[in-house]
């Protein structure tokens, strides 16, 4: 069970803070206990039953984040060779369902390569890449204790220093 104030990864929503544990603010099942989750990126509140099977885990530690950032150059891009929109979309959706930072990096690298190779911008690809970055950068921001806006530079500097 998570504690109030704890930062967790909630499904495909990224980092959320457990703001409260209790009943729903509206009518709901009697006696059912929920996590009230406030997303790091975006607004609103998610309500997840404490006994839910939804994917939830603690944010990685600082040492795990540093090791992960060091591993980024070795992560292969996820490339979908199918050109049908719905197949491309499904391909990347499946990667998000892995709930791993490695999968998010492969999505970002794959979509970046796809954009460069095609020499055109796709609003769908840009939205998917932004979503992957928001989730990845949110977790790294919390784990490393830096502002989310600094994560991309941190990664770039760490990768450059390792080369």
Steps between C-alpha positions, in 0.01 A plus 500: 500500500624848417506792743366854475766721342668210319573538128401201291464396137132446426426304184574696186437829683855543627602638836223576747509607863280312744314801637251306713386148579130466569153487356393673181391864520181398318264208561682172461509149642471498880824418678713504186833676548667695218829668430438862402779564249615838374700479174839672475424594138149616425218577737214335681489202730494127431320266737642147518366235736771397745435137404502579126688289249594819312874538452654698787859507623731730693712747303853370446777604738770753416760226447262308274431818303871574457565143383203520265620827344841340445327213314304725261754491211467120482119503474387423148232713334158340455433518127164410352549415134129489430365818342136451595405758759305267727783242498762761586280632778443150640873425481588795723199447731632152579836645600332740744329200662841364605522778760877516468738786445686288244183469291442876523852574376455255213173677407669842509798381296277314252265791442791742469661277237167460318459880489855552371472221239167626368608867516143588600336575829207297619283651771417147621870405523579827679217444749615142567860614543391778738301252706799263522729788599254628761485158668875434475611850597249508786646190659861605444422847637369357826773236530784743427353788698506743207231700324326317217614771258865412577476126429568512126819705553604270786466197272691671217783606731522157665511321165759745361718460811495121462617510137 
